[in-house]
Amino acid sequence: MAFPAKKFITSSFVGFTLLVALVAFLLKFNSSQKLFTVEELALYNGTDDSLPILLGILGSLFDVTKGKSHYGAGGGYSHFAGRDASRAFVSGNFTGDGLTDSLRGLSSTEVHSVVGWRDFYFRSYKFVGRLVGRYYDSQGNPTKYLKGAEAKAARGAQLMEKQKEMEAKQPSCNSRWSQDDGGEVWCDNGFPRLVQRPLEIALTGKMSKRCACYNEDQLGQPGLEVYSGCDYLAKRCRV
């Protein structure tokens, strides 16, 4: 009769152990999914030494206390503490309306850069929760804005790679600049020409040009621009 009792006790102990492990897992999971309101996040801005310093980007929140010298009061990045200022990571506007989580009007490459910053914080700091608002709803689920930002960032990455492949086919000019002498571009092989970057509007919303080196038999192609004041077959041009 002793054996069944022993078996029952052992079985109960194993069951209890599994239950404890499950509860611990759920508590750990839930703690990593903590939700904050804008008002709650603002309390973690580095002005209260009894609280950690939190930073938000695309609705994901990170404990940056270990970087207190940078994110704490008076630090060079203190404007990021206690808020989600996703836009400022690429705009460089750290005051007023610039400290916003809105990415409205940013190009695909700029949004890609913001996502890259978020990935950096995931690698470098502890993820502590999510901010209820633009990117996560009251249940902590991603909103259409987050999904849209990530899709736009993915398009930006694809376009950047495509432009890189296109430009690799035509080597870029060498260049240098100094305060005394100004700028200069040159080609070791071929002749320097300004050429439009065809994907730049899709990437940044602006048209830009780059300096590329072309062989003499390629110089008749449309869209190639000789630098102002530079001879047609010069290999070096002042800019």
VOGU-3710 file (C-alpha; in Angstrom, 3 decimals, decimal comma):
1> mafpakkfit> 0,000/0,000/0,000  2,959/2,310/0,452  3,946/2,285/-3,187  0,789/3,915/-4,604  1,061/6,708/-2,028  4,680/7,265/-2,971  3,737/7,286/-6,642  0,969/9,795/-5,935  3,294/12,098/-3,999  5,962/11,928/-6,724
11> ssfvgftllv> 3,390/12,617/-9,427  1,964/15,522/-7,469  5,423/16,975/-6,913  6,254/16,768/-10,626  2,935/18,373/-11,488  3,519/21,159/-8,972  7,030/21,736/-10,311  5,727/22,027/-13,859  3,030/24,439/-12,698  5,610/26,625/-10,942
21> alvafllkfn> 7,787/26,630/-14,073  4,796/27,577/-16,231  3,809/30,427/-13,920  7,406/31,691/-13,875  7,507/31,608/-17,671  4,207/33,483/-17,962  5,339/36,106/-15,470  8,591/36,576/-17,360  6,727/36,795/-20,658  4,203/39,282/-19,334
31> ssqklftvee> 6,905/41,446/-17,758  8,598/41,774/-21,140  5,260/42,800/-22,642  4,524/45,619/-20,167  2,441/48,371/-21,688  3,022/52,066/-20,994  0,960/55,137/-21,706  2,641/58,336/-22,874  2,108/59,810/-19,413  3,671/56,798/-17,674
41> lalyngtdds> 6,667/56,764/-20,001  7,314/60,455/-19,297  8,114/59,575/-15,665  11,172/57,592/-16,795  13,018/60,560/-18,272  16,116/60,409/-16,101  15,170/63,133/-13,633  14,223/60,665/-10,877  17,212/58,619/-9,725  14,921/55,976/-8,215
51> lpillgilgs> 13,540/55,085/-11,663  15,245/53,578/-14,711  15,643/55,670/-17,852  13,453/54,497/-20,703  13,559/55,375/-24,376  11,017/54,585/-27,061  11,416/54,014/-30,779  8,598/52,835/-33,046  6,649/52,017/-29,892  9,278/49,627/-28,481
61> lfdvtkgksh> 10,677/50,687/-25,111  14,196/50,102/-23,832  15,959/50,558/-20,520  18,948/52,780/-21,298  19,967/53,386/-17,682  23,417/51,899/-18,298  23,964/54,842/-20,654  22,942/57,355/-17,989  25,819/59,699/-18,829  24,246/60,138/-22,258
71> ygagggyshf> 20,514/59,723/-21,601  20,289/61,154/-18,081  19,525/64,758/-17,204  22,024/67,030/-18,950  23,286/64,237/-21,202  23,712/64,715/-24,916  20,821/62,340/-25,696  18,550/63,293/-22,798  15,953/64,572/-25,282  15,198/60,922/-26,157
81> agrdasrafv> 14,502/59,862/-22,563  10,949/59,343/-21,374  9,394/59,551/-24,834  9,207/58,028/-28,294  10,981/60,489/-30,582  11,429/58,127/-33,529  11,515/60,908/-36,112  14,410/62,714/-34,433  16,708/59,748/-35,024  16,908/60,743/-38,695
91> sgnftgdglt> 15,705/64,359/-38,760  18,219/65,695/-36,241  15,498/67,989/-34,869  15,698/67,537/-31,102  13,343/70,328/-30,053  9,610/71,000/-30,039  7,635/69,226/-32,746  10,768/67,397/-33,865  10,529/65,119/-30,822  7,678/63,044/-32,193
101> dslrglsste> 7,029/59,421/-33,086  5,411/60,418/-36,391  7,306/59,391/-39,540  4,933/61,255/-41,841  6,702/62,566/-44,943  9,943/60,639/-44,403  11,466/58,781/-47,340  11,800/55,014/-47,493  15,517/55,217/-46,700  14,869/57,450/-43,706
111> vhsvvgwrdf> 12,238/55,040/-42,377  14,701/52,201/-43,016  17,216/54,103/-40,899  14,709/54,472/-38,029  14,054/50,719/-38,108  17,821/50,223/-38,073  18,048/52,324/-34,905  15,323/50,225/-33,298  17,325/47,089/-34,150  20,386/48,686/-32,555
121> yfrsykfvgr> 18,520/49,204/-29,279  17,247/45,627/-29,330  20,865/44,474/-29,625  22,354/46,909/-27,130  19,762/47,512/-24,403  17,050/45,648/-22,504  13,610/45,647/-24,096  11,057/46,417/-21,356  7,712/46,880/-23,061  5,606/48,758/-25,537
131> lvgryydsqg> 4,045/52,186/-25,772  0,304/52,309/-26,340  -0,460/54,753/-29,124  0,628/55,063/-32,723  2,444/51,732/-33,079  0,763/49,451/-30,519  -2,861/49,253/-29,437  -4,184/48,906/-25,887  -3,589/45,145/-26,058  0,014/45,512/-27,179
141> nptkylkgae> -0,709/44,436/-30,745  1,042/46,117/-33,703  -1,070/48,768/-35,449  -1,350/49,493/-39,146  1,156/52,336/-38,667  3,882/49,984/-37,444  3,170/47,496/-40,215  3,237/50,335/-42,742  6,545/51,698/-41,405  8,183/48,280/-41,533
151> akaargaqlm> 6,909/47,674/-45,081  8,234/51,072/-46,192  11,591/50,337/-44,561  11,758/47,012/-46,402  11,089/48,776/-49,723  13,826/51,254/-48,886  16,289/48,444/-48,228  15,423/46,811/-51,554  15,826/50,067/-53,472  19,143/50,811/-51,770
161> ekqkemeakq> 20,461/47,397/-52,743  19,242/47,830/-56,324  20,875/51,253/-56,603  24,092/49,836/-55,162  24,107/47,084/-57,781  23,434/49,574/-60,581  26,186/51,941/-59,475  28,696/49,122/-59,067  28,551/48,657/-62,836  29,910/52,181/-63,334
171> pscnsrwsqd> 32,814/53,020/-61,003  32,632/56,169/-58,918  35,166/58,982/-59,197  37,899/59,544/-56,664  37,388/62,730/-54,703  38,998/64,923/-52,092  38,371/68,259/-50,456  40,365/70,636/-48,312  39,576/74,066/-46,920  42,587/75,574/-48,698
181> dggevwcdng> 42,251/73,924/-52,107  38,551/73,183/-52,360  37,260/70,025/-54,036  38,546/67,833/-56,834  37,308/64,687/-58,572  39,307/62,411/-60,848  39,344/59,031/-62,573  42,281/56,649/-62,711  40,665/55,105/-65,774  38,159/57,100/-67,782
191> fprlvqrple> 36,695/60,590/-67,485  34,594/62,117/-64,664  30,955/62,865/-65,397  27,988/63,891/-63,273  25,081/61,480/-63,676  21,657/61,353/-62,037  20,919/58,581/-59,578  17,689/57,173/-61,038  16,331/55,621/-57,840  17,091/58,563/-55,599
201> ialtgkmskr> 13,643/60,135/-55,831  12,031/56,882/-54,699  14,600/56,574/-51,914  14,813/60,103/-50,532  12,178/62,135/-52,319  14,925/64,219/-53,940  16,964/63,979/-57,103  20,721/63,826/-56,715  23,759/63,198/-58,867  26,999/61,335/-58,410
211> cacynedqlg> 30,376/61,417/-60,109  31,165/58,320/-62,187  34,008/57,371/-64,501  33,245/56,657/-68,176  35,427/55,443/-71,013  35,778/57,716/-74,043  33,451/55,556/-76,140  30,737/55,966/-73,473  30,789/59,756/-73,319  28,071/60,131/-75,935
221> qpglevysgc> 25,440/58,578/-73,665  22,532/60,887/-72,783  22,408/62,312/-69,261  26,165/62,676/-68,722  27,204/66,122/-67,535  30,688/67,627/-67,806  31,770/69,527/-64,701  31,605/73,284/-65,136  34,999/74,670/-66,189  36,384/71,202/-66,919
231> dylakrcrv> 37,661/70,112/-70,363  35,677/67,416/-72,176  38,512/64,867/-71,941  40,013/66,001/-68,652  40,623/63,254/-66,108  40,595/65,717/-63,198  38,044/68,409/-62,452  37,799/71,114/-59,821  34,428/71,191/-58,044
//
